[in-house]
């Protein structure tokens, strides 16, 4: 499996009427019930609530899952990109998407990530946002959005920034070919479930991302030590818990820092969570 680098799947509309702010409020309250039966069945939603997604063993597993749920939610496409949005380091990208392959290739070739306003917005926001909220004030950005539509990404889009408690970050995007009014009604109905699925998908993909990034191979004892350090224990306290010497703990921490090429132990702990070594 390969990581697709220099890519963050996005598209955009020409400027539209402002989104009804009541829709944003409805994201965080109970789901609105409509007479029309949703393609997302109650059984499927119950599964998400009561049995979180199992961790993926490969990108193929993740892609099959994303394709299935895109059909369940009856949207055009879904895309998941795990990366540090502040650094935008291509080596840390992990992409799973149902977007057309020709659009992925096009996005990479044109290096659209450097001008994509959705990426810029995701860096600043913690709440989900509609792509129509993003600024479209240059000919380059307009060309990006037009190109995306021509490649079949649809007329509407939503991105859910994911900021995990352990420094893990990602973006989850949904694209749909609906009118503005249809899109607002759809989001009022399904926003809570989309957020739930995005978070569960992120947790299920952590180990796959770590493997793709060729994460450092830590010994069992090193993982134990790093776990207790992450829990706020000192080297001395960790030595007592594990019944080893404090000198051994300090030596292991030095080895861990070297394996991660970390500037300090706190940095090593952050990387361990980000790569899925610690959970």
Buried (B, 14 or more C-beta within 10 A) or exposed (E): EEBBBBBBBBBBBEEBEEBEEEBBEBBEEEBEEEEEEBEBEEEBBEEBEEEBBEBBEEBEBBBEBBBEBBEBBEBBBBBBBBBBBEEBEBEBBBBBBBBBEEBBEBBBEBEBBEBBBBBBBBEEBEEBBBBBBBEBEEEEBBEBBEBBBEBBBBBBBBBBBBEBEBBBBBBBBBBBBBEBEEBBBBBBBBBBBBBBBBBBBBBBBBBBBBBBBEBBEBEEBBBBBBBBBBEEBEBEBBBEBBEBEBEBBBEBBEBBBEBBEBEEBEBBBBBBBBBBBBE
